[in-house]
């Protein structure tokens, strides 16, 4: 992700790259699953690229179909993964 790129723009770029689809098409669909070729294999490829680019690992329990329904749901998935977790006793 570049410094001037929002998380949503980064997700658009990755989905566009994986599918070979114009970014405008990625932005215009109601759900990502409405995009031709956006299937379980595409989800794996998108997730792999996002994890690599952001140097994160999404916890397996968060990897559910609903997390990949829309651009916003993917951004929320990344936000949840990047959010600091609380240590016991409320300390981080």
Jmol script that loads the backbone (N, CA, C; Angstrom):
load data "model"
ATOM      1  N   UNK A   1       0.853  -1.171   0.000  1.00  0.00           N
ATOM      2  CA  UNK A   1       0.000   0.000   0.000  1.00  0.00           C
ATOM      3  C   UNK A   1       0.892   1.224   0.000  1.00  0.00           C
ATOM      4  N   UNK A   2       0.565   2.199  -0.838  1.00  0.00           N
ATOM      5  CA  UNK A   2       1.355   3.422  -0.878  1.00  0.00           C
ATOM      6  C   UNK A   2       0.852   4.391   0.177  1.00  0.00           C
ATOM      7  N   UNK A   3       1.675   5.385   0.484  1.00  0.00           N
ATOM      8  CA  UNK A   3       1.326   6.345   1.533  1.00  0.00           C
ATOM      9  C   UNK A   3       0.058   7.134   1.218  1.00  0.00           C
ATOM     10  N   UNK A   4      -0.202   7.385  -0.064  1.00  0.00           N
ATOM     11  CA  UNK A   4      -1.372   8.186  -0.433  1.00  0.00           C
ATOM     12  C   UNK A   4      -2.590   7.329  -0.772  1.00  0.00           C
ATOM     13  N   UNK A   5      -2.507   6.041  -0.516  1.00  0.00           N
ATOM     14  CA  UNK A   5      -3.578   5.108  -0.838  1.00  0.00           C
ATOM     15  C   UNK A   5      -4.355   4.744   0.422  1.00  0.00           C
ATOM     16  N   UNK A   6      -5.679   4.854   0.350  1.00  0.00           N
ATOM     17  CA  UNK A   6      -6.510   4.450   1.482  1.00  0.00           C
ATOM     18  C   UNK A   6      -6.567   2.923   1.511  1.00  0.00           C
ATOM     19  N   UNK A   7      -6.931   2.358   2.663  1.00  0.00           N
ATOM     20  CA  UNK A   7      -7.090   0.898   2.707  1.00  0.00           C
ATOM     21  C   UNK A   7      -8.086   0.392   1.662  1.00  0.00           C
ATOM     22  N   UNK A   8      -9.163   1.124   1.459  1.00  0.00           N
ATOM     23  CA  UNK A   8     -10.169   0.725   0.466  1.00  0.00           C
ATOM     24  C   UNK A   8      -9.562   0.734  -0.935  1.00  0.00           C
ATOM     25  N   UNK A   9      -8.791   1.779  -1.249  1.00  0.00           N
ATOM     26  CA  UNK A   9      -8.136   1.845  -2.563  1.00  0.00           C
ATOM     27  C   UNK A   9      -7.171   0.683  -2.751  1.00  0.00           C
ATOM     28  N   UNK A  10      -6.488   0.308  -1.676  1.00  0.00           N
ATOM     29  CA  UNK A  10      -5.551  -0.817  -1.750  1.00  0.00           C
ATOM     30  C   UNK A  10      -6.297  -2.122  -2.028  1.00  0.00           C
ATOM     31  N   UNK A  11      -7.417  -2.328  -1.368  1.00  0.00           N
ATOM     32  CA  UNK A  11      -8.221  -3.523  -1.604  1.00  0.00           C
ATOM     33  C   UNK A  11      -8.713  -3.533  -3.052  1.00  0.00           C
ATOM     34  N   UNK A  12      -9.174  -2.383  -3.544  1.00  0.00           N
ATOM     35  CA  UNK A  12      -9.619  -2.292  -4.941  1.00  0.00           C
ATOM     36  C   UNK A  12      -8.486  -2.695  -5.883  1.00  0.00           C
ATOM     37  N   UNK A  13      -7.294  -2.165  -5.633  1.00  0.00           N
ATOM     38  CA  UNK A  13      -6.148  -2.467  -6.490  1.00  0.00           C
ATOM     39  C   UNK A  13      -5.809  -3.950  -6.484  1.00  0.00           C
ATOM     40  N   UNK A  14      -5.861  -4.569  -5.318  1.00  0.00           N
ATOM     41  CA  UNK A  14      -5.539  -5.993  -5.217  1.00  0.00           C
ATOM     42  C   UNK A  14      -6.600  -6.838  -5.918  1.00  0.00           C
ATOM     43  N   UNK A  15      -7.871  -6.560  -5.672  1.00  0.00           N
ATOM     44  CA  UNK A  15      -8.943  -7.327  -6.317  1.00  0.00           C
ATOM     45  C   UNK A  15      -8.860  -7.142  -7.831  1.00  0.00           C
ATOM     46  N   UNK A  16      -8.642  -5.917  -8.271  1.00  0.00           N
ATOM     47  CA  UNK A  16      -8.510  -5.625  -9.692  1.00  0.00           C
ATOM     48  C   UNK A  16      -7.359  -6.406 -10.316  1.00  0.00           C
ATOM     49  N   UNK A  17      -6.242  -6.451  -9.611  1.00  0.00           N
ATOM     50  CA  UNK A  17      -5.069  -7.167 -10.101  1.00  0.00           C
ATOM     51  C   UNK A  17      -5.319  -8.675 -10.170  1.00  0.00           C
ATOM     52  N   UNK A  18      -5.919  -9.224  -9.136  1.00  0.00           N
ATOM     53  CA  UNK A  18      -6.186 -10.668  -9.101  1.00  0.00           C
ATOM     54  C   UNK A  18      -7.134 -11.075 -10.222  1.00  0.00           C
ATOM     55  N   UNK A  19      -8.156 -10.271 -10.447  1.00  0.00           N
ATOM     56  CA  UNK A  19      -9.172 -10.634 -11.441  1.00  0.00           C
ATOM     57  C   UNK A  19      -8.844 -10.136 -12.841  1.00  0.00           C
ATOM     58  N   UNK A  20      -7.907  -9.195 -12.946  1.00  0.00           N
ATOM     59  CA  UNK A  20      -7.649  -8.581 -14.244  1.00  0.00           C
ATOM     60  C   UNK A  20      -8.820  -7.721 -14.687  1.00  0.00           C
ATOM     61  N   UNK A  21      -9.506  -7.144 -13.731  1.00  0.00           N
ATOM     62  CA  UNK A  21     -10.689  -6.324 -14.002  1.00  0.00           C
ATOM     63  C   UNK A  21     -10.370  -4.852 -13.736  1.00  0.00           C
ATOM     64  N   UNK A  22     -11.012  -3.952 -14.468  1.00  0.00           N
ATOM     65  CA  UNK A  22     -10.807  -2.523 -14.200  1.00  0.00           C
ATOM     66  C   UNK A  22     -11.251  -2.162 -12.775  1.00  0.00           C
ATOM     67  N   UNK A  23     -10.512  -1.260 -12.163  1.00  0.00           N
ATOM     68  CA  UNK A  23     -10.845  -0.820 -10.804  1.00  0.00           C
ATOM     69  C   UNK A  23     -12.260  -0.260 -10.735  1.00  0.00           C
ATOM     70  N   UNK A  24     -12.701   0.410 -11.785  1.00  0.00           N
ATOM     71  CA  UNK A  24     -14.062   0.970 -11.792  1.00  0.00           C
ATOM     72  C   UNK A  24     -15.109  -0.138 -11.673  1.00  0.00           C
ATOM     73  N   UNK A  25     -14.846  -1.282 -12.293  1.00  0.00           N
ATOM     74  CA  UNK A  25     -15.778  -2.415 -12.175  1.00  0.00           C
ATOM     75  C   UNK A  25     -15.803  -2.946 -10.750  1.00  0.00           C
ATOM     76  N   UNK A  26     -14.628  -3.017 -10.126  1.00  0.00           N
ATOM     77  CA  UNK A  26     -14.534  -3.517  -8.746  1.00  0.00           C
ATOM     78  C   UNK A  26     -15.312  -2.603  -7.814  1.00  0.00           C
ATOM     79  N   UNK A  27     -15.215  -1.294  -8.046  1.00  0.00           N
ATOM     80  CA  UNK A  27     -15.907  -0.325  -7.184  1.00  0.00           C
ATOM     81  C   UNK A  27     -17.424  -0.310  -7.413  1.00  0.00           C
ATOM     82  N   UNK A  28     -17.882  -0.740  -8.586  1.00  0.00           N
ATOM     83  CA  UNK A  28     -19.288  -0.528  -8.952  1.00  0.00           C
ATOM     84  C   UNK A  28     -20.235  -1.668  -8.589  1.00  0.00           C
ATOM     85  N   UNK A  29     -19.706  -2.827  -8.234  1.00  0.00           N
ATOM     86  CA  UNK A  29     -20.597  -3.961  -7.973  1.00  0.00           C
ATOM     87  C   UNK A  29     -21.153  -3.927  -6.548  1.00  0.00           C
ATOM     88  N   UNK A  30     -22.381  -4.422  -6.384  1.00  0.00           N
ATOM     89  CA  UNK A  30     -22.966  -4.460  -5.034  1.00  0.00           C
ATOM     90  C   UNK A  30     -22.171  -5.357  -4.086  1.00  0.00           C
ATOM     91  N   UNK A  31     -21.745  -6.528  -4.584  1.00  0.00           N
ATOM     92  CA  UNK A  31     -20.907  -7.411  -3.774  1.00  0.00           C
ATOM     93  C   UNK A  31     -19.745  -7.874  -4.643  1.00  0.00           C
ATOM     94  N   UNK A  32     -18.632  -8.199  -4.002  1.00  0.00           N
ATOM     95  CA  UNK A  32     -17.482  -8.681  -4.760  1.00  0.00           C
ATOM     96  C   UNK A  32     -17.796  -9.982  -5.479  1.00  0.00           C
ATOM     97  N   UNK A  33     -18.698 -10.782  -4.922  1.00  0.00           N
ATOM     98  CA  UNK A  33     -19.061 -12.049  -5.546  1.00  0.00           C
ATOM     99  C   UNK A  33     -19.845 -11.845  -6.851  1.00  0.00           C
ATOM    100  N   UNK A  34     -20.260 -10.604  -7.139  1.00  0.00           N
ATOM    101  CA  UNK A  34     -20.898 -10.285  -8.412  1.00  0.00           C
ATOM    102  C   UNK A  34     -19.871 -10.090  -9.525  1.00  0.00           C
ATOM    103  N   UNK A  35     -18.604  -9.986  -9.170  1.00  0.00           N
ATOM    104  CA  UNK A  35     -17.554  -9.828 -10.172  1.00  0.00           C
ATOM    105  C   UNK A  35     -17.269 -11.177 -10.839  1.00  0.00           C
ATOM    106  N   UNK A  36     -17.175 -11.202 -12.167  1.00  0.00           N
ATOM    107  CA  UNK A  36     -16.815 -12.452 -12.839  1.00  0.00           C
ATOM    108  C   UNK A  36     -15.455 -12.950 -12.340  1.00  0.00           C
ATOM    109  N   UNK A  37     -15.426 -14.197 -11.917  1.00  0.00           N
ATOM    110  CA  UNK A  37     -14.178 -14.791 -11.455  1.00  0.00           C
ATOM    111  C   UNK A  37     -13.899 -14.636  -9.974  1.00  0.00           C
ATOM    112  N   UNK A  38     -14.727 -13.867  -9.260  1.00  0.00           N
ATOM    113  CA  UNK A  38     -14.487 -13.718  -7.817  1.00  0.00           C
ATOM    114  C   UNK A  38     -15.130 -14.894  -7.111  1.00  0.00           C
ATOM    115  N   UNK A  39     -14.307 -15.906  -6.884  1.00  0.00           N
ATOM    116  CA  UNK A  39     -14.749 -17.137  -6.252  1.00  0.00           C
ATOM    117  C   UNK A  39     -13.794 -17.462  -5.105  1.00  0.00           C
ATOM    118  N   UNK A  40     -13.879 -18.675  -4.589  1.00  0.00           N
ATOM    119  CA  UNK A  40     -13.048 -19.038  -3.437  1.00  0.00           C
ATOM    120  C   UNK A  40     -11.556 -18.959  -3.759  1.00  0.00           C
ATOM    121  N   UNK A  41     -11.173 -19.285  -4.984  1.00  0.00           N
ATOM    122  CA  UNK A  41      -9.760 -19.176  -5.360  1.00  0.00           C
ATOM    123  C   UNK A  41      -9.305 -17.723  -5.408  1.00  0.00           C
ATOM    124  N   UNK A  42     -10.183 -16.855  -5.889  1.00  0.00           N
ATOM    125  CA  UNK A  42      -9.856 -15.422  -5.917  1.00  0.00           C
ATOM    126  C   UNK A  42      -9.747 -14.879  -4.493  1.00  0.00           C
ATOM    127  N   UNK A  43     -10.623 -15.335  -3.600  1.00  0.00           N
ATOM    128  CA  UNK A  43     -10.559 -14.904  -2.199  1.00  0.00           C
ATOM    129  C   UNK A  43      -9.197 -15.260  -1.605  1.00  0.00           C
ATOM    130  N   UNK A  44      -8.738 -16.472  -1.858  1.00  0.00           N
ATOM    131  CA  UNK A  44      -7.436 -16.902  -1.341  1.00  0.00           C
ATOM    132  C   UNK A  44      -6.319 -16.033  -1.903  1.00  0.00           C
ATOM    133  N   UNK A  45      -6.373 -15.743  -3.197  1.00  0.00           N
ATOM    134  CA  UNK A  45      -5.340 -14.918  -3.825  1.00  0.00           C
ATOM    135  C   UNK A  45      -5.363 -13.491  -3.277  1.00  0.00           C
ATOM    136  N   UNK A  46      -6.549 -12.921  -3.119  1.00  0.00           N
ATOM    137  CA  UNK A  46      -6.670 -11.565  -2.570  1.00  0.00           C
ATOM    138  C   UNK A  46      -6.137 -11.536  -1.141  1.00  0.00           C
ATOM    139  N   UNK A  47      -6.546 -12.498  -0.341  1.00  0.00           N
ATOM    140  CA  UNK A  47      -6.095 -12.554   1.047  1.00  0.00           C
ATOM    141  C   UNK A  47      -4.575 -12.691   1.122  1.00  0.00           C
ATOM    142  N   UNK A  48      -4.008 -13.556   0.313  1.00  0.00           N
ATOM    143  CA  UNK A  48      -2.556 -13.757   0.305  1.00  0.00           C
ATOM    144  C   UNK A  48      -1.825 -12.462  -0.053  1.00  0.00           C
ATOM    145  N   UNK A  49      -2.290 -11.785  -1.076  1.00  0.00           N
ATOM    146  CA  UNK A  49      -1.633 -10.529  -1.482  1.00  0.00           C
ATOM    147  C   UNK A  49      -1.760  -9.447  -0.417  1.00  0.00           C
ATOM    148  N   UNK A  50      -2.932  -9.354   0.200  1.00  0.00           N
ATOM    149  CA  UNK A  50      -3.114  -8.347   1.251  1.00  0.00           C
ATOM    150  C   UNK A  50      -2.232  -8.656   2.456  1.00  0.00           C
ATOM    151  N   UNK A  51      -2.201  -9.917   2.863  1.00  0.00           N
ATOM    152  CA  UNK A  51      -1.359 -10.298   4.002  1.00  0.00           C
ATOM    153  C   UNK A  51       0.114 -10.015   3.710  1.00  0.00           C
ATOM    154  N   UNK A  52       0.554 -10.332   2.516  1.00  0.00           N
ATOM    155  CA  UNK A  52       1.949 -10.103   2.145  1.00  0.00           C
ATOM    156  C   UNK A  52       2.267  -8.610   2.117  1.00  0.00           C
ATOM    157  N   UNK A  53       1.410  -7.839   1.486  1.00  0.00           N
ATOM    158  CA  UNK A  53       1.649  -6.396   1.356  1.00  0.00           C
ATOM    159  C   UNK A  53       1.641  -5.686   2.702  1.00  0.00           C
ATOM    160  N   UNK A  54       0.746  -6.118   3.574  1.00  0.00           N
ATOM    161  CA  UNK A  54       0.598  -5.451   4.871  1.00  0.00           C
ATOM    162  C   UNK A  54       1.406  -6.116   5.977  1.00  0.00           C
ATOM    163  N   UNK A  55       2.051  -7.236   5.639  1.00  0.00           N
ATOM    164  CA  UNK A  55       2.847  -8.002   6.607  1.00  0.00           C
ATOM    165  C   UNK A  55       2.023  -8.375   7.837  1.00  0.00           C
ATOM    166  N   UNK A  56       0.873  -8.970   7.545  1.00  0.00           N
ATOM    167  CA  UNK A  56      -0.031  -9.412   8.603  1.00  0.00           C
ATOM    168  C   UNK A  56      -0.441 -10.845   8.319  1.00  0.00           C
ATOM    169  N   UNK A  57      -1.080 -11.459   9.300  1.00  0.00           N
ATOM    170  CA  UNK A  57      -1.719 -12.750   9.098  1.00  0.00           C
ATOM    171  C   UNK A  57      -3.111 -12.662   9.697  1.00  0.00           C
ATOM    172  N   UNK A  58      -4.103 -12.791   8.840  1.00  0.00           N
ATOM    173  CA  UNK A  58      -5.487 -12.732   9.304  1.00  0.00           C
ATOM    174  C   UNK A  58      -5.776 -14.012  10.073  1.00  0.00           C
ATOM    175  N   UNK A  59      -6.293 -13.898  11.290  1.00  0.00           N
ATOM    176  CA  UNK A  59      -6.617 -15.096  12.068  1.00  0.00           C
ATOM    177  C   UNK A  59      -7.647 -15.957  11.329  1.00  0.00           C
ATOM    178  N   UNK A  60      -7.449 -17.257  11.346  1.00  0.00           N
ATOM    179  CA  UNK A  60      -8.356 -18.160  10.613  1.00  0.00           C
ATOM    180  C   UNK A  60      -9.830 -17.977  10.978  1.00  0.00           C
ATOM    181  N   UNK A  61     -10.108 -17.674  12.225  1.00  0.00           N
ATOM    182  CA  UNK A  61     -11.513 -17.539  12.632  1.00  0.00           C
ATOM    183  C   UNK A  61     -12.198 -16.333  11.999  1.00  0.00           C
ATOM    184  N   UNK A  62     -11.426 -15.397  11.445  1.00  0.00           N
ATOM    185  CA  UNK A  62     -12.007 -14.231  10.775  1.00  0.00           C
ATOM    186  C   UNK A  62     -12.207 -14.450   9.275  1.00  0.00           C
ATOM    187  N   UNK A  63     -11.669 -15.538   8.770  1.00  0.00           N
ATOM    188  CA  UNK A  63     -11.754 -15.811   7.334  1.00  0.00           C
ATOM    189  C   UNK A  63     -13.050 -16.567   7.060  1.00  0.00           C
ATOM    190  N   UNK A  64     -14.095 -15.802   6.824  1.00  0.00           N
ATOM    191  CA  UNK A  64     -15.425 -16.339   6.544  1.00  0.00           C
ATOM    192  C   UNK A  64     -15.951 -15.651   5.283  1.00  0.00           C
ATOM    193  N   UNK A  65     -16.876 -16.265   4.567  1.00  0.00           N
ATOM    194  CA  UNK A  65     -17.371 -15.664   3.324  1.00  0.00           C
ATOM    195  C   UNK A  65     -17.866 -14.221   3.483  1.00  0.00           C
ATOM    196  N   UNK A  66     -18.511 -13.934   4.600  1.00  0.00           N
ATOM    197  CA  UNK A  66     -19.047 -12.593   4.822  1.00  0.00           C
ATOM    198  C   UNK A  66     -17.957 -11.524   4.838  1.00  0.00           C
ATOM    199  N   UNK A  67     -16.745 -11.905   5.197  1.00  0.00           N
ATOM    200  CA  UNK A  67     -15.635 -10.946   5.259  1.00  0.00           C
ATOM    201  C   UNK A  67     -15.195 -10.495   3.875  1.00  0.00           C
ATOM    202  N   UNK A  68     -15.655 -11.194   2.833  1.00  0.00           N
ATOM    203  CA  UNK A  68     -15.243 -10.871   1.472  1.00  0.00           C
ATOM    204  C   UNK A  68     -16.415 -10.478   0.581  1.00  0.00           C
ATOM    205  N   UNK A  69     -17.536 -10.122   1.192  1.00  0.00           N
ATOM    206  CA  UNK A  69     -18.719  -9.757   0.411  1.00  0.00           C
ATOM    207  C   UNK A  69     -18.570  -8.427  -0.304  1.00  0.00           C
ATOM    208  N   UNK A  70     -17.909  -7.474   0.339  1.00  0.00           N
ATOM    209  CA  UNK A  70     -17.806  -6.128  -0.239  1.00  0.00           C
ATOM    210  C   UNK A  70     -16.429  -5.542   0.063  1.00  0.00           C
ATOM    211  N   UNK A  71     -16.145  -4.443  -0.591  1.00  0.00           N
ATOM    212  CA  UNK A  71     -14.887  -3.753  -0.302  1.00  0.00           C
ATOM    213  C   UNK A  71     -14.837  -3.345   1.161  1.00  0.00           C
ATOM    214  N   UNK A  72     -15.948  -2.823   1.661  1.00  0.00           N
ATOM    215  CA  UNK A  72     -15.984  -2.368   3.054  1.00  0.00           C
ATOM    216  C   UNK A  72     -15.790  -3.517   4.033  1.00  0.00           C
ATOM    217  N   UNK A  73     -16.344  -4.699   3.716  1.00  0.00           N
ATOM    218  CA  UNK A  73     -16.170  -5.827   4.638  1.00  0.00           C
ATOM    219  C   UNK A  73     -14.713  -6.308   4.650  1.00  0.00           C
ATOM    220  N   UNK A  74     -14.033  -6.227   3.509  1.00  0.00           N
ATOM    221  CA  UNK A  74     -12.618  -6.604   3.481  1.00  0.00           C
ATOM    222  C   UNK A  74     -11.798  -5.588   4.278  1.00  0.00           C
ATOM    223  N   UNK A  75     -12.116  -4.308   4.135  1.00  0.00           N
ATOM    224  CA  UNK A  75     -11.416  -3.277   4.910  1.00  0.00           C
ATOM    225  C   UNK A  75     -11.637  -3.500   6.407  1.00  0.00           C
ATOM    226  N   UNK A  76     -12.866  -3.839   6.794  1.00  0.00           N
ATOM    227  CA  UNK A  76     -13.139  -4.126   8.218  1.00  0.00           C
ATOM    228  C   UNK A  76     -12.336  -5.334   8.687  1.00  0.00           C
ATOM    229  N   UNK A  77     -12.207  -6.351   7.845  1.00  0.00           N
ATOM    230  CA  UNK A  77     -11.407  -7.527   8.179  1.00  0.00           C
ATOM    231  C   UNK A  77      -9.954  -7.114   8.442  1.00  0.00           C
ATOM    232  N   UNK A  78      -9.415  -6.278   7.582  1.00  0.00           N
ATOM    233  CA  UNK A  78      -8.039  -5.811   7.766  1.00  0.00           C
ATOM    234  C   UNK A  78      -7.918  -4.960   9.021  1.00  0.00           C
ATOM    235  N   UNK A  79      -8.897  -4.093   9.258  1.00  0.00           N
ATOM    236  CA  UNK A  79      -8.875  -3.263  10.466  1.00  0.00           C
ATOM    237  C   UNK A  79      -8.883  -4.117  11.726  1.00  0.00           C
ATOM    238  N   UNK A  80      -9.704  -5.163  11.735  1.00  0.00           N
ATOM    239  CA  UNK A  80      -9.766  -6.055  12.906  1.00  0.00           C
ATOM    240  C   UNK A  80      -8.441  -6.771  13.115  1.00  0.00           C
ATOM    241  N   UNK A  81      -7.795  -7.121  12.010  1.00  0.00           N
ATOM    242  CA  UNK A  81      -6.520  -7.831  12.094  1.00  0.00           C
ATOM    243  C   UNK A  81      -5.401  -6.906  12.566  1.00  0.00           C
ATOM    244  N   UNK A  82      -5.454  -5.662  12.131  1.00  0.00           N
ATOM    245  CA  UNK A  82      -4.410  -4.699  12.469  1.00  0.00           C
ATOM    246  C   UNK A  82      -4.613  -4.055  13.837  1.00  0.00           C
ATOM    247  N   UNK A  83      -5.829  -4.124  14.375  1.00  0.00           N
ATOM    248  CA  UNK A  83      -6.131  -3.482  15.661  1.00  0.00           C
ATOM    249  C   UNK A  83      -5.333  -4.157  16.767  1.00  0.00           C
ATOM    250  N   UNK A  84      -4.792  -3.340  17.662  1.00  0.00           N
ATOM    251  CA  UNK A  84      -4.079  -3.944  18.795  1.00  0.00           C
ATOM    252  C   UNK A  84      -5.046  -4.706  19.683  1.00  0.00           C
ATOM    253  N   UNK A  85      -4.581  -5.808  20.185  1.00  0.00           N
ATOM    254  CA  UNK A  85      -5.402  -6.597  21.097  1.00  0.00           C
ATOM    255  C   UNK A  85      -5.037  -6.254  22.525  1.00  0.00           C
ATOM    256  N   UNK A  86      -5.979  -6.379  23.377  1.00  0.00           N
ATOM    257  CA  UNK A  86      -5.735  -6.072  24.778  1.00  0.00           C
ATOM    258  C   UNK A  86      -5.115  -7.272  25.487  1.00  0.00           C
ATOM    259  N   UNK A  87      -4.128  -6.996  26.282  1.00  0.00           N
ATOM    260  CA  UNK A  87      -3.518  -8.034  27.111  1.00  0.00           C
ATOM    261  C   UNK A  87      -4.360  -8.211  28.367  1.00  0.00           C
ATOM    262  N   UNK A  88      -4.173  -9.311  29.084  1.00  0.00           N
ATOM    263  CA  UNK A  88      -4.917  -9.482  30.337  1.00  0.00           C
ATOM    264  C   UNK A  88      -4.690  -8.292  31.261  1.00  0.00           C
ATOM    265  N   UNK A  89      -5.752  -7.894  31.894  1.00  0.00           N
ATOM    266  CA  UNK A  89      -5.668  -6.754  32.811  1.00  0.00           C
ATOM    267  C   UNK A  89      -5.869  -5.418  32.119  1.00  0.00           C
ATOM    268  N   UNK A  90      -6.248  -5.449  30.797  1.00  0.00           N
ATOM    269  CA  UNK A  90      -6.530  -4.231  30.083  1.00  0.00           C
ATOM    270  C   UNK A  90      -5.300  -3.522  29.528  1.00  0.00           C
ATOM    271  N   UNK A  91      -4.140  -4.118  29.666  1.00  0.00           N
ATOM    272  CA  UNK A  91      -2.930  -3.497  29.135  1.00  0.00           C
ATOM    273  C   UNK A  91      -2.682  -3.996  27.736  1.00  0.00           C
ATOM    274  N   UNK A  92      -2.090  -3.122  26.886  1.00  0.00           N
ATOM    275  CA  UNK A  92      -1.767  -3.526  25.516  1.00  0.00           C
ATOM    276  C   UNK A  92      -0.296  -3.722  25.354  1.00  0.00           C
TER     277      UNK A  92
END
end "model"
wireframe off; spacefill off
backbone 0.3
color backbone group
